[in-house]
Amino acid sequence: MKKLWMLLVSIVLCFVACDMPATGGNPGEGECSYIMKEHGIMTNFIRIICPFDSICDVKFSFGPVAVPDDYGCVAGFEYKFVQENEIKIVRKNYFHSELNQNTSVDLVLDSNKRASISLIDINNVEKKYDIDLSGIINSYTVRGDSVDVNVMKGCSLSLYECDRETVYGNLILDSRYSFSILEGCKKYYSYDCLWDNQGPLKKDNLDIHAKIYWKQ
């Protein structure tokens, strides 16, 4: 009976900690039932698939939000999403997945491979993201028997089925990495980036994974 009582007390304390701000802790230590409706620090995700010589499929997924003054817990959220003429509610609830809405949306890119989207919170405050994906989508150039890939800072390149290690943009001097089309590498490569200091407050993070086909 004593153990059952202690378990019930622990559960109650957990819910109180999630619904009310606390102090201390580290980011990402747990999830809670709190739903953020004001802007907070976010980590969002982009997935890109670019077939050879074709239009890329680009999806934006909303990640967790840090609860103010309580970095021992990440929360769900509810915001208004705006992209060009599209307006919808995006909502994430870690405890009730059936309530989730539009946690992943298609990004519309302009001719320069840029996207502009906004999140609007309950106070009608806009958080705008201007995302330039041109350096990823147009990252390679075929030059004779060679493929040159521009590996930007904060990004990495992974080749498959050939004897090449992952290349990190921060570790190469001129950002350009080359491989031969005769080496037997797969016809696509992975291009991964972790960009911090995003959004108007320069506090959000953006995790990008791209699959880029360099030949048919």
Secondary structure, DSSP 8 states (H G I E B T S, - for coil): -HHHHHHHHHHHHHHHHHHS------TTS-EEEEEE-S---BEEEEEEEE-TTS--EEEEE---EEETTEEEEEEEEEEEEEETTEEEEEEE-SS-GGG-B-SEEE----TTSEEEEEEE-TT--EEEEEEE-HHHHT-EEEETTEEEEE--TTEEEE--SSS---EEGGGSSSSEEEEEGGG---SEEEEEEEEEEETTTT-EEEEEEEEEE---
